[in-house]
Amino acid sequence: MSKSTRRAFLTGQAARETIAEVTGPPTEPLRAPLAATGVQPGSHLLSVSREAMACLFEIVFDAASYRHCTDSAIAALDVVDALEGQLTVYRDTSEVMHINRHAVHGPVTVERGLFELLGRAVALSNATKGAFDIASGALSKVWGFFRRQGAMPTSDDIEAALAVSGSHHLSLQVEDSSVSFSKSGVELNLGAIGKGYALDRAASALILAGIDRFLIHGGNSSVVGRGCDHDWTVALRHPLKPDVRLAEFVLRDQALGTSGSGTQFFHHQGKRYGHIIDPRTGWPADNTLSATVIAPTAEQADALSTAFYVLGLEGAANYCEEHPEISALLCQAAKTGSQIEIFPINLRDETWRRL
């Protein structure tokens, strides 16, 4: 049975400090962590949280404005639980695992929301030239990151995994919401988009319940800030120094996602290999320290932060030039010394600042 916790917070500056601490040390080991602030003076915040998708999901809203909405927040977290059961590759009973087992034998009809998510994921794969791809589960396994252990594969192992990776192996049929695979060994893994999708679905549940100003995050790496008359400030931590805040972003009816491999990696013969794999080459991406994306939805922010981590600065800038609703901040190692360089893309001065 899932557990939910409730905490009432203080007002004013004390509340701002509390939120920063609540979203404090990273609970999700695969992504660079965030911290959230930006509470209006006089607010009486209520936090409702639950463990799901291997991290902490938390909803924060003003208890004075929404006096009887705690049950609605818990119901929104129930949505996350249900989606975890559908999307996870760590439970044999999930719908995604059913697809992975049977889609090579013929079309598998899936729930409409999942089918539409698969369609958007394939479209994002095409738009990012393959830098983001949900049909790359075999690559995650061959590198050992499926079980978060890490292992150096042989070149033959990588080539074999590449041969069964890529969204071009998927066939989606709109008429009956079905999916099929063209080759045995193809595996879906929605780890780079599923959490954002769950946040968006939970946010929709809150809005339907009459809660239209709230912050919801999953594992500190994915955040949705809603309220057309309310700003939420989200702090990004340094990719190499987790106790140091690097920048702050202002969210208003927006989502933010960040990707990095600061805690999920291994060393082999003196070289570091992170868990974010370039689906085009089969090798871990290594030119970026972290990629942060602000987008209209958490689904987009999650997927694109992974894609931008793989694409690097030029590819991310090209994408944002074609999609002005998307902005980003990339962190890379400086060419000399031990410092980092940051590169804002499509970020207006009033929406962020370096700390």
N, C-alpha and C positions, 0 to 999 in steps of 0.2 A: 504494500500500500504506500502510495506516495505521501511524502511529508511536506507540509507547507509551514513556513514560519511567518509570524507577524511582529513587526517592530514599529512602534510609534516614535517619531523623531522630534527633536526640539526645533525652534524657529530660528530664522535669521542666519547669522554667520555660523553659529554652532551647527545648524542643519547642513550648511554647505560643507563643512568639514566632515560631518558624519557620512554624507554620501560618498565623498572621496575615499573614506576608509572602508565603507561597505563594499565598494567595487574594487577594493585594494588588491592584495596579492593575487596573481593569476590563478584561476581555478581550471582553466582549459589549457593543456600543455602544448597544443599544436599551433597556437597563434599568439602574436604579440599582444600584450595586455593593454587595456584602457582603464581610465578612471573617470568618473562622471561628477560634475558639479553643476552649479547654475540654478540653485533654488531661490525663488523669490522671497524676500524678507516677509515675514508674517505667515509663511506657509507652515502647515502642520503635516509633515510627510508620513505616509504609511508605506511600508515595504512588504511585499508578499513574494516569497521566493521558494524555489524548489529545485532539487537536483534532477537534471535530465540531460540526455545527450552528452554524458561524461563531463558536465560542467554545471554551474549554478545559473539558473534563469531567475531574473528578479524584475519585478514590476514596482515602480515608485510613482505615487500620485499624491495629490493634496487631499488629506482626509477631511479637511473642512469643506472643500467643494464637493466631495463625493462621500457623504457620510455613511452610506449604506451599500458601498460597492466592493467591500472586501470579498464577498462571495463571487462577484463577477470576475475579480482578478484571479481568484483560485480557479474558476471555470476556464479562464484564458490559459492558465498553466496546464489544465487538463487537455486542452487542444495540443499543446507541445508534447505531452506524454503520448497522446494518440498518434501524432506524427512520427515520433521516435519509433514506435512500434511498427509503423508502416515503412519507414525509410532506412532503418539501420541495416548494416551488413554484418552486425555482430549477433543477430538473432536469426536462426533458421526459419522462424515463423513469419518474418517480415515479408511484405509484398515485394520489395526490391529483391530479396533473396529468391522468392518464387520466380520472378522474372529471370534472374541469373541462372536458375536451374532449368527452366523450361522454354525460354524464348528461342533457343537454337532449334527446337523441334517444331516450331510453328508459332503463329501469332498468339500472344497472351493478352487477354483483355484486362485492363487495369482501371482502378478508380479514376474518375475524370480529373480530379485535381492533380493527381500524380502524373497522369498522361500530359496534362497541360504544362506541368513543371518540366517534364522530359523534353517537350517541344521547345520551351524557352531555353533550356540548357543547351540543346543542339544548336539553336540560333546563336547563342553566346559563343559557342565553340567556333562556329563559322566566322562570327564577327571579330574574334580575337585570333583568327588564323591558327586555331588549334592549341593555343596556349592554355585555355581552359577546356577540359574534356571530362565528362562524367563516365565515359567508357574506357577508363584507364585503370581499373581495379587490379588488373594483372601486374601492372608496373609497381603499384604500391606493395603488392605481395612479394614480388621478386627482390625488392630492396629491403624487405623485412619490416617496413613501416606499418603494415596492416596490424601487426601486433606490437608496434611501438618499441621494437628492439633494434632494428637496423642491422643489415648484413651486406657485405660486398658481393654482388652477383658476378658471374662471369659474363663476358661479352655475348656468348651464345644465349645465356639466360635472358639478357636484356633484349636481344634480337627476337627471341621467341615471344617475350611479353609484348614487344612492340607490334608483332604480327597480329595479335588479337586485341589490340587497343585502338581506340578511335571511334568517334561518333558516326563515321561513314559505315560502320558495321551495323548500325541501327536502322530499322525500318519502322516508321510510325504511321499507323493507319487511322485517320481521323474518324472514319465512318463508324468504327466499333471501338475506338480508344484502345487499340492494341499495339503491342510492340513485338518485334521479332529480331533475332540476330542472324547475321549472314555467315557466322563462323563459330565453331565450338571454341570455348575458352574465353569468350568476351564476358566481361564482368562490369556491371554498373557499380559505382561508388559515389554517393551524393554528399560526401563529407565536406566538400568545398562550397556547397550551395544549400544543403538541407537545413542548417541552423538558421540561415537568413530567411528561408522560406517559412520555417516554424515561427520566427519572430513576426513576420508579416501577418501570418494567420492569427497569431495571438493578438496582435495589435488590432486587427479587424474585429475580433471578438470583443475587445474592450470598447471600441468605438460603437459597435452595435448595442452594447450595454449602457451607453450614455457617458462613458468616460472618454473625453476627447483631449485631455492634456495629461500626458504621462511619459515616463521614460521606461523602456524595457531593454534589458541587455541579456545576452547569453554568453557566459564565460568571459566577460570583459572584452572580448574581441569583436563582438557584433552588438550594435546599439541602434535603437529606434527612438527618436525624440519627436513626439507628436504634440500639436497645439499651435494653430496658426498665429495665436497671440502670445506665444510663450517660447523663449529661447532656452535651450539646454546647452551647457558647456561641457565638452568631453575632452579630457586630457589624454594625450598619447605619451606613453612611456618610451624612454630611450631604448633602442633595440639591443644595446650591449650593456646598459646599466639600468636594470629594472627598478631601482630605487629613485631614478631621476626622471622627471617629467620633461619631455622634449618640446611639446607643442600643445596648444588648445584649439579646439574647433567649436564653432557655434552651430547648433542644429536647430532648425525650425521646420517641422514637418519633413524631416529627412532621416536617412539612415547612414550609419558609418560602419565600415568593416576594415579590419587590418590583418595582414598576413605576414608571417615571418617564421624563421626556423631556429629561433634563439634557444629553444629548449628541447627540440626533437631533432637529434642529429647523432652521428657517430664519426669516429676518426679511423682512417685506414691508411697506413703507410705515410702518416704525417699530413694527410689531407682531410679536410672536414666535409662531410656529406650531409646536407639537410634533407628534411622529409618532403619538401615541395618539389615534385618531379616535373620536368618539362615533358609533356606528353608527346611532343614532336620528336624528341631525341632519345627519350628513355633515361636520361641522366638528370640528377638533381640540379635545379637552377642555383647559380652561385654568384650572380652579379649584383644582387640587391639584398640589403639587410632587412628592410620591411617596406611594405606597400600598404598605404591607407587610402581608402576610397570613400567619398561621400556621394550618395546616389539617392534617387527618390524612394527606393525600396531596399530592405536589408538583403533580399535575395540578390539583387544586382550588386550591392556593395560587397557581399561575401565573395561571389563568383569573380568579380572584377579585381578584387584585391589579390586573389590568387593569380589571375591572368597577368596583372601588372607586375607581380613579383617575378613571373617567368619572362615576360616581355622586356622588362627593363625600361629605362627612361625613354628612349626613342619610341618604342612601341606603345607605351602608355600615353605619351604626348600625342601620338598620331591618333589613337583611339579617342582621346578627349577632344581633339580638334573636330572630329566627326560627330561627337556626341557632347554638345556643350552643357547638357544637364549633369554630366559627370565631372567631378573634380578629384584630385588626388594629391598625395604627398609621398614621395619616394625617398628612402634613406639608403645611401650607399657609402661604402668605406672610402675615405679620402685617399687620393693617390699617394700621398706622403704622410707619414706619421700615423698616429692611432686614432685620429679624429674621424668624424663622419660628415658627409655632405647631405643636405636636404634639398629636394627639388619640388617646389609647389607647381601644380598644374591646374589651371582653371580656378584657382582659389582667389577670391576677392579679399582685399586687405581686411575688411570688416568681419570676415567669417573665420579668421584664424590668426594666431600669433605664435611665434617661437618663444619658448620660455628660456 
